[in-house]
Amino acid sequence: MNRLFIAFGIALGSVLGIAGCGSTGETVGTVGGAAVGGAIGSEVSGGSTMGTIGGAAAGGYIGHQMGERYEERNR
């Protein structure tokens, strides 16, 4: 459980750092989603490399879609 909190902390810090650079919603969503998805995939699969990569890929895709929708609403 501690690994999950550490991973979420790193993901949150990464997202905030990227958001501060003035990136687009798609970029922030993709990176944030990949970080959180990778952490969740790792935790669910017991640290499996394939679980981590799969979670990061799925999280990145979902985050990108959410960022794209955010940008469309706020133009």
PDB file of N, H, CA, C and O in Angstrom:
ATOM      1  N   MET A   1       0.820  -1.194   0.000  1.00  0.00           N
ATOM      2  CA  MET A   1       0.000   0.000   0.000  1.00  0.00           C
ATOM      3  C   MET A   1       0.862   1.255   0.000  1.00  0.00           C
ATOM      4  O   MET A   1       0.497   2.260  -0.609  1.00  0.00           O
ATOM      5  N   ASN A   2       2.011   1.200   0.684  1.00  0.00           N
ATOM      6  H   ASN A   2       2.307   0.383   1.179  1.00  0.00           H
ATOM      7  CA  ASN A   2       2.901   2.367   0.701  1.00  0.00           C
ATOM      8  C   ASN A   2       3.435   2.676  -0.688  1.00  0.00           C
ATOM      9  O   ASN A   2       3.598   3.841  -1.051  1.00  0.00           O
ATOM     10  N   ARG A   3       3.712   1.618  -1.478  1.00  0.00           N
ATOM     11  H   ARG A   3       3.579   0.671  -1.184  1.00  0.00           H
ATOM     12  CA  ARG A   3       4.197   1.843  -2.839  1.00  0.00           C
ATOM     13  C   ARG A   3       3.164   2.589  -3.661  1.00  0.00           C
ATOM     14  O   ARG A   3       3.513   3.432  -4.488  1.00  0.00           O
ATOM     15  N   LEU A   4       1.893   2.283  -3.437  1.00  0.00           N
ATOM     16  H   LEU A   4       1.610   1.599  -2.766  1.00  0.00           H
ATOM     17  CA  LEU A   4       0.829   2.955  -4.183  1.00  0.00           C
ATOM     18  C   LEU A   4       0.804   4.443  -3.850  1.00  0.00           C
ATOM     19  O   LEU A   4       0.680   5.275  -4.749  1.00  0.00           O
ATOM     20  N   PHE A   5       0.920   4.784  -2.574  1.00  0.00           N
ATOM     21  H   PHE A   5       1.021   4.108  -1.844  1.00  0.00           H
ATOM     22  CA  PHE A   5       0.924   6.198  -2.172  1.00  0.00           C
ATOM     23  C   PHE A   5       2.151   6.930  -2.722  1.00  0.00           C
ATOM     24  O   PHE A   5       2.056   8.084  -3.139  1.00  0.00           O
ATOM     25  N   ILE A   6       3.274   6.268  -2.719  1.00  0.00           N
ATOM     26  H   ILE A   6       3.351   5.330  -2.381  1.00  0.00           H
ATOM     27  CA  ILE A   6       4.483   6.878  -3.273  1.00  0.00           C
ATOM     28  C   ILE A   6       4.317   7.111  -4.768  1.00  0.00           C
ATOM     29  O   ILE A   6       4.681   8.168  -5.283  1.00  0.00           O
ATOM     30  N   ALA A   7       3.767   6.126  -5.459  1.00  0.00           N
ATOM     31  H   ALA A   7       3.471   5.267  -5.041  1.00  0.00           H
ATOM     32  CA  ALA A   7       3.558   6.265  -6.905  1.00  0.00           C
ATOM     33  C   ALA A   7       2.579   7.394  -7.209  1.00  0.00           C
ATOM     34  O   ALA A   7       2.798   8.173  -8.137  1.00  0.00           O
ATOM     35  N   PHE A   8       1.503   7.486  -6.435  1.00  0.00           N
ATOM     36  H   PHE A   8       1.324   6.853  -5.681  1.00  0.00           H
ATOM     37  CA  PHE A   8       0.547   8.568  -6.642  1.00  0.00           C
ATOM     38  C   PHE A   8       1.185   9.924  -6.349  1.00  0.00           C
ATOM     39  O   PHE A   8       0.904  10.901  -7.042  1.00  0.00           O
ATOM     40  N   GLY A   9       2.028   9.992  -5.344  1.00  0.00           N
ATOM     41  H   GLY A   9       2.257   9.198  -4.781  1.00  0.00           H
ATOM     42  CA  GLY A   9       2.721  11.245  -5.043  1.00  0.00           C
ATOM     43  C   GLY A   9       3.637  11.670  -6.168  1.00  0.00           C
ATOM     44  O   GLY A   9       3.687  12.847  -6.527  1.00  0.00           O
ATOM     45  N   ILE A  10       4.361  10.716  -6.726  1.00  0.00           N
ATOM     46  H   ILE A  10       4.320   9.760  -6.435  1.00  0.00           H
ATOM     47  CA  ILE A  10       5.239  11.023  -7.855  1.00  0.00           C
ATOM     48  C   ILE A  10       4.418  11.451  -9.064  1.00  0.00           C
ATOM     49  O   ILE A  10       4.774  12.403  -9.758  1.00  0.00           O
ATOM     50  N   ALA A  11       3.317  10.744  -9.313  1.00  0.00           N
ATOM     51  H   ALA A  11       3.028   9.971  -8.749  1.00  0.00           H
ATOM     52  CA  ALA A  11       2.453  11.094 -10.449  1.00  0.00           C
ATOM     53  C   ALA A  11       1.878  12.495 -10.281  1.00  0.00           C
ATOM     54  O   ALA A  11       1.862  13.280 -11.229  1.00  0.00           O
ATOM     55  N   LEU A  12       1.413  12.805  -9.091  1.00  0.00           N
ATOM     56  H   LEU A  12       1.426  12.168  -8.321  1.00  0.00           H
ATOM     57  CA  LEU A  12       0.843  14.126  -8.839  1.00  0.00           C
ATOM     58  C   LEU A  12       1.892  15.213  -9.012  1.00  0.00           C
ATOM     59  O   LEU A  12       1.619  16.252  -9.612  1.00  0.00           O
ATOM     60  N   GLY A  13       3.076  14.981  -8.496  1.00  0.00           N
ATOM     61  H   GLY A  13       3.298  14.136  -8.009  1.00  0.00           H
ATOM     62  CA  GLY A  13       4.153  15.952  -8.660  1.00  0.00           C
ATOM     63  C   GLY A  13       4.521  16.151 -10.125  1.00  0.00           C
ATOM     64  O   GLY A  13       4.801  17.271 -10.553  1.00  0.00           O
ATOM     65  N   SER A  14       4.521  15.072 -10.887  1.00  0.00           N
ATOM     66  H   SER A  14       4.294  14.162 -10.540  1.00  0.00           H
ATOM     67  CA  SER A  14       4.825  15.168 -12.315  1.00  0.00           C
ATOM     68  C   SER A  14       3.772  15.973 -13.050  1.00  0.00           C
ATOM     69  O   SER A  14       4.093  16.827 -13.877  1.00  0.00           O
ATOM     70  N   VAL A  15       2.528  15.702 -12.749  1.00  0.00           N
ATOM     71  H   VAL A  15       2.267  15.009 -12.077  1.00  0.00           H
ATOM     72  CA  VAL A  15       1.436  16.417 -13.420  1.00  0.00           C
ATOM     73  C   VAL A  15       1.479  17.896 -13.075  1.00  0.00           C
ATOM     74  O   VAL A  15       1.314  18.741 -13.956  1.00  0.00           O
ATOM     75  N   LEU A  16       1.697  18.218 -11.821  1.00  0.00           N
ATOM     76  H   LEU A  16       1.831  17.532 -11.106  1.00  0.00           H
ATOM     77  CA  LEU A  16       1.765  19.628 -11.428  1.00  0.00           C
ATOM     78  C   LEU A  16       2.965  20.322 -12.061  1.00  0.00           C
ATOM     79  O   LEU A  16       2.878  21.485 -12.455  1.00  0.00           O
ATOM     80  N   GLY A  17       4.070  19.617 -12.158  1.00  0.00           N
ATOM     81  H   GLY A  17       4.141  18.673 -11.838  1.00  0.00           H
ATOM     82  CA  GLY A  17       5.251  20.201 -12.789  1.00  0.00           C
ATOM     83  C   GLY A  17       5.038  20.477 -14.265  1.00  0.00           C
ATOM     84  O   GLY A  17       5.460  21.516 -14.774  1.00  0.00           O
ATOM     85  N   ILE A  18       4.396  19.568 -14.941  1.00  0.00           N
ATOM     86  H   ILE A  18       4.053  18.725 -14.528  1.00  0.00           H
ATOM     87  CA  ILE A  18       4.126  19.765 -16.365  1.00  0.00           C
ATOM     88  C   ILE A  18       3.068  20.838 -16.564  1.00  0.00           C
ATOM     89  O   ILE A  18       3.168  21.640 -17.492  1.00  0.00           O
ATOM     90  N   ALA A  19       2.068  20.863 -15.716  1.00  0.00           N
ATOM     91  H   ALA A  19       1.986  20.211 -14.962  1.00  0.00           H
ATOM     92  CA  ALA A  19       1.006  21.861 -15.840  1.00  0.00           C
ATOM     93  C   ALA A  19       1.568  23.262 -15.663  1.00  0.00           C
ATOM     94  O   ALA A  19       1.077  24.212 -16.274  1.00  0.00           O
ATOM     95  N   GLY A  20       2.570  23.394 -14.851  1.00  0.00           N
ATOM     96  H   GLY A  20       2.969  22.623 -14.355  1.00  0.00           H
ATOM     97  CA  GLY A  20       3.176  24.700 -14.623  1.00  0.00           C
ATOM     98  C   GLY A  20       3.965  25.212 -15.819  1.00  0.00           C
ATOM     99  O   GLY A  20       4.292  26.398 -15.882  1.00  0.00           O
ATOM    100  N   CYS A  21       4.268  24.353 -16.745  1.00  0.00           N
ATOM    101  H   CYS A  21       4.003  23.390 -16.694  1.00  0.00           H
ATOM    102  CA  CYS A  21       5.025  24.752 -17.933  1.00  0.00           C
ATOM    103  C   CYS A  21       4.133  25.319 -19.029  1.00  0.00           C
ATOM    104  O   CYS A  21       4.635  25.697 -20.087  1.00  0.00           O
ATOM    105  N   GLY A  22       2.860  25.386 -18.812  1.00  0.00           N
ATOM    106  H   GLY A  22       2.452  25.079 -17.952  1.00  0.00           H
ATOM    107  CA  GLY A  22       1.959  25.933 -19.815  1.00  0.00           C
ATOM    108  C   GLY A  22       1.675  24.968 -20.940  1.00  0.00           C
ATOM    109  O   GLY A  22       1.391  25.394 -22.059  1.00  0.00           O
ATOM    110  N   SER A  23       1.744  23.689 -20.673  1.00  0.00           N
ATOM    111  H   SER A  23       1.975  23.342 -19.763  1.00  0.00           H
ATOM    112  CA  SER A  23       1.481  22.689 -21.698  1.00  0.00           C
ATOM    113  C   SER A  23      -0.001  22.635 -22.024  1.00  0.00           C
ATOM    114  O   SER A  23      -0.837  23.173 -21.299  1.00  0.00           O
ATOM    115  N   THR A  24      -0.303  21.982 -23.120  1.00  0.00           N
ATOM    116  H   THR A  24       0.376  21.545 -23.709  1.00  0.00           H
ATOM    117  CA  THR A  24      -1.698  21.823 -23.496  1.00  0.00           C
ATOM    118  C   THR A  24      -2.361  20.774 -22.620  1.00  0.00           C
ATOM    119  O   THR A  24      -1.692  19.985 -21.954  1.00  0.00           O
ATOM    120  N   GLY A  25      -3.670  20.780 -22.633  1.00  0.00           N
ATOM    121  H   GLY A  25      -4.214  21.421 -23.175  1.00  0.00           H
ATOM    122  CA  GLY A  25      -4.432  19.812 -21.851  1.00  0.00           C
ATOM    123  C   GLY A  25      -4.145  18.383 -22.270  1.00  0.00           C
ATOM    124  O   GLY A  25      -4.124  17.476 -21.437  1.00  0.00           O
ATOM    125  N   GLU A  26      -3.924  18.179 -23.576  1.00  0.00           N
ATOM    126  H   GLU A  26      -3.942  18.915 -24.252  1.00  0.00           H
ATOM    127  CA  GLU A  26      -3.630  16.829 -24.048  1.00  0.00           C
ATOM    128  C   GLU A  26      -2.320  16.305 -23.471  1.00  0.00           C
ATOM    129  O   GLU A  26      -2.226  15.143 -23.078  1.00  0.00           O
ATOM    130  N   THR A  27      -1.319  17.166 -23.424  1.00  0.00           N
ATOM    131  H   THR A  27      -1.395  18.110 -23.744  1.00  0.00           H
ATOM    132  CA  THR A  27      -0.012  16.745 -22.914  1.00  0.00           C
ATOM    133  C   THR A  27      -0.087  16.425 -21.432  1.00  0.00           C
ATOM    134  O   THR A  27       0.407  15.390 -20.984  1.00  0.00           O
ATOM    135  N   VAL A  28      -0.702  17.310 -20.681  1.00  0.00           N
ATOM    136  H   VAL A  28      -1.103  18.151 -21.045  1.00  0.00           H
ATOM    137  CA  VAL A  28      -0.826  17.092 -19.241  1.00  0.00           C
ATOM    138  C   VAL A  28      -1.645  15.843 -18.974  1.00  0.00           C
ATOM    139  O   VAL A  28      -1.297  15.040 -18.109  1.00  0.00           O
ATOM    140  N   GLY A  29      -2.731  15.678 -19.713  1.00  0.00           N
ATOM    141  H   GLY A  29      -3.013  16.331 -20.416  1.00  0.00           H
ATOM    142  CA  GLY A  29      -3.576  14.494 -19.532  1.00  0.00           C
ATOM    143  C   GLY A  29      -2.844  13.211 -19.872  1.00  0.00           C
ATOM    144  O   GLY A  29      -2.968  12.215 -19.160  1.00  0.00           O
ATOM    145  N   THR A  30      -2.082  13.229 -20.953  1.00  0.00           N
ATOM    146  H   THR A  30      -1.980  14.039 -21.531  1.00  0.00           H
ATOM    147  CA  THR A  30      -1.358  12.031 -21.376  1.00  0.00           C
ATOM    148  C   THR A  30      -0.299  11.634 -20.356  1.00  0.00           C
ATOM    149  O   THR A  30      -0.224  10.471 -19.959  1.00  0.00           O
ATOM    150  N   VAL A  31       0.509  12.581 -19.937  1.00  0.00           N
ATOM    151  H   VAL A  31       0.448  13.525 -20.260  1.00  0.00           H
ATOM    152  CA  VAL A  31       1.584  12.275 -18.989  1.00  0.00           C
ATOM    153  C   VAL A  31       1.010  11.884 -17.629  1.00  0.00           C
ATOM    154  O   VAL A  31       1.446  10.909 -17.017  1.00  0.00           O
ATOM    155  N   GLY A  32       0.032  12.652 -17.166  1.00  0.00           N
ATOM    156  H   GLY A  32      -0.322  13.445 -17.663  1.00  0.00           H
ATOM    157  CA  GLY A  32      -0.580  12.329 -15.872  1.00  0.00           C
ATOM    158  C   GLY A  32      -1.278  10.985 -15.895  1.00  0.00           C
ATOM    159  O   GLY A  32      -1.159  10.198 -14.957  1.00  0.00           O
ATOM    160  N   GLY A  33      -2.007  10.725 -16.970  1.00  0.00           N
ATOM    161  H   GLY A  33      -2.104  11.365 -17.733  1.00  0.00           H
ATOM    162  CA  GLY A  33      -2.696   9.443 -17.099  1.00  0.00           C
ATOM    163  C   GLY A  33      -1.737   8.278 -17.170  1.00  0.00           C
ATOM    164  O   GLY A  33      -1.984   7.225 -16.581  1.00  0.00           O
ATOM    165  N   ALA A  34      -0.634   8.461 -17.894  1.00  0.00           N
ATOM    166  H   ALA A  34      -0.433   9.315 -18.373  1.00  0.00           H
ATOM    167  CA  ALA A  34       0.361   7.395 -17.997  1.00  0.00           C
ATOM    168  C   ALA A  34       1.017   7.121 -16.645  1.00  0.00           C
ATOM    169  O   ALA A  34       1.256   5.966 -16.292  1.00  0.00           O
ATOM    170  N   ALA A  35       1.306   8.171 -15.897  1.00  0.00           N
ATOM    171  H   ALA A  35       1.112   9.109 -16.184  1.00  0.00           H
ATOM    172  CA  ALA A  35       1.931   7.982 -14.583  1.00  0.00           C
ATOM    173  C   ALA A  35       0.992   7.260 -13.619  1.00  0.00           C
ATOM    174  O   ALA A  35       1.386   6.310 -12.943  1.00  0.00           O
ATOM    175  N   VAL A  36      -0.248   7.723 -13.567  1.00  0.00           N
ATOM    176  H   VAL A  36      -0.568   8.495 -14.116  1.00  0.00           H
ATOM    177  CA  VAL A  36      -1.212   7.093 -12.660  1.00  0.00           C
ATOM    178  C   VAL A  36      -1.546   5.684 -13.141  1.00  0.00           C
ATOM    179  O   VAL A  36      -1.628   4.759 -12.333  1.00  0.00           O
ATOM    180  N   GLY A  37      -1.740   5.513 -14.450  1.00  0.00           N
ATOM    181  H   GLY A  37      -1.673   6.264 -15.106  1.00  0.00           H
ATOM    182  CA  GLY A  37      -2.040   4.191 -14.992  1.00  0.00           C
ATOM    183  C   GLY A  37      -0.914   3.201 -14.750  1.00  0.00           C
ATOM    184  O   GLY A  37      -1.164   2.039 -14.433  1.00  0.00           O
ATOM    185  N   GLY A  38       0.317   3.652 -14.897  1.00  0.00           N
ATOM    186  H   GLY A  38       0.521   4.597 -15.154  1.00  0.00           H
ATOM    187  CA  GLY A  38       1.452   2.782 -14.624  1.00  0.00           C
ATOM    188  C   GLY A  38       1.529   2.368 -13.162  1.00  0.00           C
ATOM    189  O   GLY A  38       1.832   1.217 -12.848  1.00  0.00           O
ATOM    190  N   ALA A  39       1.254   3.307 -12.280  1.00  0.00           N
ATOM    191  H   ALA A  39       1.008   4.242 -12.535  1.00  0.00           H
ATOM    192  CA  ALA A  39       1.256   2.987 -10.844  1.00  0.00           C
ATOM    193  C   ALA A  39       0.164   1.991 -10.506  1.00  0.00           C
ATOM    194  O   ALA A  39       0.395   1.030  -9.771  1.00  0.00           O
ATOM    195  N   ILE A  40      -1.022   2.219 -11.041  1.00  0.00           N
ATOM    196  H   ILE A  40      -1.210   2.999 -11.638  1.00  0.00           H
ATOM    197  CA  ILE A  40      -2.136   1.307 -10.766  1.00  0.00           C
ATOM    198  C   ILE A  40      -1.876  -0.059 -11.401  1.00  0.00           C
ATOM    199  O   ILE A  40      -2.121  -1.092 -10.777  1.00  0.00           O
ATOM    200  N   GLY A  41      -1.378  -0.065 -12.648  1.00  0.00           N
ATOM    201  H   GLY A  41      -1.179   0.774 -13.154  1.00  0.00           H
ATOM    202  CA  GLY A  41      -1.067  -1.333 -13.307  1.00  0.00           C
ATOM    203  C   GLY A  41      -0.023  -2.132 -12.562  1.00  0.00           C
ATOM    204  O   GLY A  41      -0.124  -3.355 -12.471  1.00  0.00           O
ATOM    205  N   SER A  42       0.976  -1.457 -12.029  1.00  0.00           N
ATOM    206  H   SER A  42       1.058  -0.463 -12.103  1.00  0.00           H
ATOM    207  CA  SER A  42       2.014  -2.129 -11.252  1.00  0.00           C
ATOM    208  C   SER A  42       1.447  -2.719  -9.966  1.00  0.00           C
ATOM    209  O   SER A  42       1.764  -3.847  -9.590  1.00  0.00           O
ATOM    210  N   GLU A  43       0.612  -1.940  -9.306  1.00  0.00           N
ATOM    211  H   GLU A  43       0.355  -1.023  -9.612  1.00  0.00           H
ATOM    212  CA  GLU A  43       0.035  -2.408  -8.033  1.00  0.00           C
ATOM    213  C   GLU A  43      -0.909  -3.583  -8.249  1.00  0.00           C
ATOM    214  O   GLU A  43      -0.877  -4.554  -7.494  1.00  0.00           O
ATOM    215  N   VAL A  44      -1.737  -3.499  -9.263  1.00  0.00           N
ATOM    216  H   VAL A  44      -1.763  -2.709  -9.877  1.00  0.00           H
ATOM    217  CA  VAL A  44      -2.722  -4.558  -9.523  1.00  0.00           C
ATOM    218  C   VAL A  44      -2.028  -5.848  -9.959  1.00  0.00           C
ATOM    219  O   VAL A  44      -2.449  -6.939  -9.573  1.00  0.00           O
ATOM    220  N   SER A  45      -0.964  -5.730 -10.761  1.00  0.00           N
ATOM    221  H   SER A  45      -0.622  -4.844 -11.073  1.00  0.00           H
ATOM    222  CA  SER A  45      -0.296  -6.925 -11.280  1.00  0.00           C
ATOM    223  C   SER A  45       0.823  -7.426 -10.363  1.00  0.00           C
ATOM    224  O   SER A  45       1.529  -8.371 -10.713  1.00  0.00           O
ATOM    225  N   GLY A  46       0.986  -6.820  -9.224  1.00  0.00           N
ATOM    226  H   GLY A  46       0.412  -6.052  -8.939  1.00  0.00           H
ATOM    227  CA  GLY A  46       2.022  -7.264  -8.295  1.00  0.00           C
ATOM    228  C   GLY A  46       3.427  -6.884  -8.728  1.00  0.00           C
ATOM    229  O   GLY A  46       4.389  -7.571  -8.382  1.00  0.00           O
ATOM    230  N   GLY A  47       3.557  -5.803  -9.478  1.00  0.00           N
ATOM    231  H   GLY A  47       2.776  -5.245  -9.759  1.00  0.00           H
ATOM    232  CA  GLY A  47       4.870  -5.329  -9.901  1.00  0.00           C
ATOM    233  C   GLY A  47       5.317  -5.865 -11.249  1.00  0.00           C
ATOM    234  O   GLY A  47       6.473  -5.685 -11.631  1.00  0.00           O
ATOM    235  N   SER A  48       4.425  -6.519 -11.973  1.00  0.00           N
ATOM    236  H   SER A  48       3.485  -6.665 -11.662  1.00  0.00           H
ATOM    237  CA  SER A  48       4.753  -7.061 -13.282  1.00  0.00           C
ATOM    238  C   SER A  48       5.085  -5.944 -14.275  1.00  0.00           C
ATOM    239  O   SER A  48       4.419  -4.909 -14.304  1.00  0.00           O
ATOM    240  N   THR A  49       6.106  -6.161 -15.075  1.00  0.00           N
ATOM    241  H   THR A  49       6.648  -7.002 -15.052  1.00  0.00           H
ATOM    242  CA  THR A  49       6.494  -5.177 -16.084  1.00  0.00           C
ATOM    243  C   THR A  49       5.377  -4.973 -17.100  1.00  0.00           C
ATOM    244  O   THR A  49       5.070  -3.839 -17.467  1.00  0.00           O
ATOM    245  N   MET A  50       4.775  -6.054 -17.551  1.00  0.00           N
ATOM    246  H   MET A  50       5.025  -6.976 -17.253  1.00  0.00           H
ATOM    247  CA  MET A  50       3.696  -5.946 -18.539  1.00  0.00           C
ATOM    248  C   MET A  50       2.481  -5.227 -17.945  1.00  0.00           C
ATOM    249  O   MET A  50       1.819  -4.455 -18.640  1.00  0.00           O
ATOM    250  N   GLY A  51       2.190  -5.470 -16.690  1.00  0.00           N
ATOM    251  H   GLY A  51       2.727  -6.097 -16.125  1.00  0.00           H
ATOM    252  CA  GLY A  51       1.083  -4.773 -16.035  1.00  0.00           C
ATOM    253  C   GLY A  51       1.345  -3.286 -15.927  1.00  0.00           C
ATOM    254  O   GLY A  51       0.440  -2.475 -16.118  1.00  0.00           O
ATOM    255  N   THR A  52       2.579  -2.926 -15.621  1.00  0.00           N
ATOM    256  H   THR A  52       3.315  -3.585 -15.466  1.00  0.00           H
ATOM    257  CA  THR A  52       2.954  -1.520 -15.520  1.00  0.00           C
ATOM    258  C   THR A  52       2.874  -0.828 -16.882  1.00  0.00           C
ATOM    259  O   THR A  52       2.324   0.268 -17.001  1.00  0.00           O
ATOM    260  N   ILE A  53       3.422  -1.474 -17.896  1.00  0.00           N
ATOM    261  H   ILE A  53       3.868  -2.364 -17.799  1.00  0.00           H
ATOM    262  CA  ILE A  53       3.392  -0.895 -19.243  1.00  0.00           C
ATOM    263  C   ILE A  53       1.961  -0.804 -19.764  1.00  0.00           C
ATOM    264  O   ILE A  53       1.574   0.205 -20.354  1.00  0.00           O
ATOM    265  N   GLY A  54       1.182  -1.853 -19.547  1.00  0.00           N
ATOM    266  H   GLY A  54       1.497  -2.673 -19.068  1.00  0.00           H
ATOM    267  CA  GLY A  54      -0.216  -1.831 -19.982  1.00  0.00           C
ATOM    268  C   GLY A  54      -1.018  -0.752 -19.285  1.00  0.00           C
ATOM    269  O   GLY A  54      -1.817  -0.059 -19.914  1.00  0.00           O
ATOM    270  N   GLY A  55      -0.807  -0.610 -17.982  1.00  0.00           N
ATOM    271  H   GLY A  55      -0.158  -1.173 -17.471  1.00  0.00           H
ATOM    272  CA  GLY A  55      -1.495   0.436 -17.235  1.00  0.00           C
ATOM    273  C   GLY A  55      -1.096   1.825 -17.690  1.00  0.00           C
ATOM    274  O   GLY A  55      -1.936   2.720 -17.782  1.00  0.00           O
ATOM    275  N   ALA A  56       0.195   2.008 -17.979  1.00  0.00           N
ATOM    276  H   ALA A  56       0.877   1.281 -17.904  1.00  0.00           H
ATOM    277  CA  ALA A  56       0.664   3.306 -18.457  1.00  0.00           C
ATOM    278  C   ALA A  56       0.090   3.628 -19.830  1.00  0.00           C
ATOM    279  O   ALA A  56      -0.284   4.770 -20.097  1.00  0.00           O
ATOM    280  N   ALA A  57       0.018   2.633 -20.693  1.00  0.00           N
ATOM    281  H   ALA A  57       0.322   1.705 -20.476  1.00  0.00           H
ATOM    282  CA  ALA A  57      -0.545   2.856 -22.029  1.00  0.00           C
ATOM    283  C   ALA A  57      -2.025   3.206 -21.950  1.00  0.00           C
ATOM    284  O   ALA A  57      -2.484   4.152 -22.590  1.00  0.00           O
ATOM    285  N   ALA A  58      -2.762   2.440 -21.166  1.00  0.00           N
ATOM    286  H   ALA A  58      -2.389   1.672 -20.647  1.00  0.00           H
ATOM    287  CA  ALA A  58      -4.198   2.708 -21.022  1.00  0.00           C
ATOM    288  C   ALA A  58      -4.427   4.063 -20.350  1.00  0.00           C
ATOM    289  O   ALA A  58      -5.285   4.834 -20.778  1.00  0.00           O
ATOM    290  N   GLY A  59      -3.663   4.348 -19.305  1.00  0.00           N
ATOM    291  H   GLY A  59      -2.966   3.722 -18.957  1.00  0.00           H
ATOM    292  CA  GLY A  59      -3.807   5.629 -18.607  1.00  0.00           C
ATOM    293  C   GLY A  59      -3.440   6.804 -19.487  1.00  0.00           C
ATOM    294  O   GLY A  59      -4.090   7.847 -19.434  1.00  0.00           O
ATOM    295  N   GLY A  60      -2.400   6.646 -20.301  1.00  0.00           N
ATOM    296  H   GLY A  60      -1.872   5.798 -20.344  1.00  0.00           H
ATOM    297  CA  GLY A  60      -2.009   7.714 -21.223  1.00  0.00           C
ATOM    298  C   GLY A  60      -3.085   7.990 -22.252  1.00  0.00           C
ATOM    299  O   GLY A  60      -3.369   9.146 -22.567  1.00  0.00           O
ATOM    300  N   TYR A  61      -3.684   6.935 -22.778  1.00  0.00           N
ATOM    301  H   TYR A  61      -3.453   5.996 -22.523  1.00  0.00           H
ATOM    302  CA  TYR A  61      -4.752   7.109 -23.770  1.00  0.00           C
ATOM    303  C   TYR A  61      -5.964   7.803 -23.154  1.00  0.00           C
ATOM    304  O   TYR A  61      -6.506   8.750 -23.725  1.00  0.00           O
ATOM    305  N   ILE A  62      -6.382   7.327 -21.988  1.00  0.00           N
ATOM    306  H   ILE A  62      -5.942   6.558 -21.524  1.00  0.00           H
ATOM    307  CA  ILE A  62      -7.538   7.925 -21.321  1.00  0.00           C
ATOM    308  C   ILE A  62      -7.244   9.374 -20.944  1.00  0.00           C
ATOM    309  O   ILE A  62      -8.090  10.249 -21.130  1.00  0.00           O
ATOM    310  N   GLY A  63      -6.049   9.632 -20.415  1.00  0.00           N
ATOM    311  H   GLY A  63      -5.362   8.921 -20.264  1.00  0.00           H
ATOM    312  CA  GLY A  63      -5.670  10.992 -20.044  1.00  0.00           C
ATOM    313  C   GLY A  63      -5.639  11.926 -21.242  1.00  0.00           C
ATOM    314  O   GLY A  63      -6.043  13.084 -21.140  1.00  0.00           O
ATOM    315  N   HIS A  64      -5.162  11.428 -22.375  1.00  0.00           N
ATOM    316  H   HIS A  64      -4.834  10.487 -22.457  1.00  0.00           H
ATOM    317  CA  HIS A  64      -5.133  12.244 -23.589  1.00  0.00           C
ATOM    318  C   HIS A  64      -6.549  12.608 -24.031  1.00  0.00           C
ATOM    319  O   HIS A  64      -6.816  13.753 -24.396  1.00  0.00           O
ATOM    320  N   GLN A  65      -7.442  11.642 -23.997  1.00  0.00           N
ATOM    321  H   GLN A  65      -7.225  10.712 -23.700  1.00  0.00           H
ATOM    322  CA  GLN A  65      -8.827  11.905 -24.395  1.00  0.00           C
ATOM    323  C   GLN A  65      -9.485  12.920 -23.463  1.00  0.00           C
ATOM    324  O   GLN A  65     -10.215  13.803 -23.912  1.00  0.00           O
ATOM    325  N   MET A  66      -9.221  12.788 -22.169  1.00  0.00           N
ATOM    326  H   MET A  66      -8.627  12.071 -21.805  1.00  0.00           H
ATOM    327  CA  MET A  66      -9.788  13.730 -21.212  1.00  0.00           C
ATOM    328  C   MET A  66      -9.214  15.130 -21.415  1.00  0.00           C
ATOM    329  O   MET A  66      -9.947  16.116 -21.341  1.00  0.00           O
ATOM    330  N   GLY A  67      -7.912  15.224 -21.671  1.00  0.00           N
ATOM    331  H   GLY A  67      -7.316  14.423 -21.731  1.00  0.00           H
ATOM    332  CA  GLY A  67      -7.276  16.516 -21.927  1.00  0.00           C
ATOM    333  C   GLY A  67      -7.793  17.166 -23.195  1.00  0.00           C
ATOM    334  O   GLY A  67      -7.957  18.384 -23.256  1.00  0.00           O
ATOM    335  N   GLU A  68      -8.046  16.356 -24.197  1.00  0.00           N
ATOM    336  H   GLU A  68      -7.913  15.367 -24.147  1.00  0.00           H
ATOM    337  CA  GLU A  68      -8.588  16.869 -25.455  1.00  0.00           C
ATOM    338  C   GLU A  68      -9.986  17.457 -25.244  1.00  0.00           C
ATOM    339  O   GLU A  68     -10.303  18.532 -25.752  1.00  0.00           O
ATOM    340  N   ARG A  69     -10.801  16.745 -24.499  1.00  0.00           N
ATOM    341  H   ARG A  69     -10.543  15.871 -24.086  1.00  0.00           H
ATOM    342  CA  ARG A  69     -12.155  17.253 -24.201  1.00  0.00           C
ATOM    343  C   ARG A  69     -12.097  18.525 -23.367  1.00  0.00           C
ATOM    344  O   ARG A  69     -12.892  19.442 -23.572  1.00  0.00           O
ATOM    345  N   TYR A  70     -11.162  18.583 -22.429  1.00  0.00           N
ATOM    346  H   TYR A  70     -10.517  17.838 -22.262  1.00  0.00           H
ATOM    347  CA  TYR A  70     -10.997  19.783 -21.606  1.00  0.00           C
ATOM    348  C   TYR A  70     -10.647  20.985 -22.480  1.00  0.00           C
ATOM    349  O   TYR A  70     -11.208  22.068 -22.312  1.00  0.00           O
ATOM    350  N   GLU A  71      -9.715  20.785 -23.415  1.00  0.00           N
ATOM    351  H   GLU A  71      -9.259  19.905 -23.551  1.00  0.00           H
ATOM    352  CA  GLU A  71      -9.307  21.867 -24.308  1.00  0.00           C
ATOM    353  C   GLU A  71     -10.476  22.330 -25.185  1.00  0.00           C
ATOM    354  O   GLU A  71     -10.630  23.527 -25.427  1.00  0.00           O
ATOM    355  N   GLU A  72     -11.295  21.395 -25.659  1.00  0.00           N
ATOM    356  H   GLU A  72     -11.170  20.422 -25.463  1.00  0.00           H
ATOM    357  CA  GLU A  72     -12.436  21.767 -26.503  1.00  0.00           C
ATOM    358  C   GLU A  72     -13.451  22.598 -25.724  1.00  0.00           C
ATOM    359  O   GLU A  72     -14.015  23.553 -26.259  1.00  0.00           O
ATOM    360  N   ARG A  73     -13.684  22.241 -24.466  1.00  0.00           N
ATOM    361  H   ARG A  73     -13.226  21.466 -24.031  1.00  0.00           H
ATOM    362  CA  ARG A  73     -14.658  22.978 -23.648  1.00  0.00           C
ATOM    363  C   ARG A  73     -14.163  24.357 -23.274  1.00  0.00           C
ATOM    364  O   ARG A  73     -14.976  25.265 -23.100  1.00  0.00           O
ATOM    365  N   ASN A  74     -12.865  24.552 -23.145  1.00  0.00           N
ATOM    366  H   ASN A  74     -12.204  23.815 -23.287  1.00  0.00           H
ATOM    367  CA  ASN A  74     -12.313  25.800 -22.653  1.00  0.00           C
ATOM    368  C   ASN A  74     -11.664  26.653 -23.732  1.00  0.00           C
ATOM    369  O   ASN A  74     -10.760  27.432 -23.430  1.00  0.00           O
ATOM    370  N   ARG A  75     -12.091  26.531 -24.950  1.00  0.00           N
ATOM    371  H   ARG A  75     -12.825  25.898 -25.195  1.00  0.00           H
ATOM    372  CA  ARG A  75     -11.556  27.373 -26.024  1.00  0.00           C
ATOM    373  C   ARG A  75     -12.406  28.579 -26.217  1.00  0.00           C
ATOM    374  O   ARG A  75     -12.114  29.408 -27.079  1.00  0.00           O
TER     375      ARG A  75
END
